[in-house]
Amino acid sequence: MTFPAAAAIMRGVADLPAPGFRLARGVCRLLRSYDFAPLCELVLATGLRVDVIGVGPRGEIWIVECKSSRADFVSDRKWTGYLEWCDRFFWAVDADFPTDLLPPEAGLVIADAYGAEIARMALETPLPAARRRALTQRFARLAASRLASALDPIPGLGPIG
């Protein structure tokens, strides 16, 4: 089946700057290879925007923050706010990124537009059940809303979230 508005499903990814888009695409492919359902540009209840979030087959939640340059990383001081919203937190960078800048307690993904690999697994810090439920529901509603908007675009009525 072909969806003429399938690009709307990737709306969040398309909003990223070109280098961020390429990293996010590779990260999404990596997550899918681990049987995770990835979603780009999810806004947490705190107002922080996640680059890529994935829900795994057992309900585990990974957040991946994409950084395309040293300046992009240095200007980001909000990343610790993501830690309480996932079971594992990763940085995704390209092969030329100076990885010694990245905090060692976070996971590390090396990515490009066509794929990615985990260079360092993130420490696991399980989410409280109530937060996992709320975040999973937010994830599901946004994903379903984007799909519905792609299948039946209604002027003035876009995806939720």
Protein Blocks (a to p, Z undefined) as FASTA:
>chain_A
ZZfklmmmmmmmmmpcfklmmmmmmmmmmmmmnopacdehiacfkopacfbdcddfkopa
cdddddfbfklmmmpmklmmmmmmcfbdcddddfklcfklpcfkbccddddfkbccdfbd
cddddddfklmmmmmmmmmmmmmmmmmmmmmccehiaceZZ
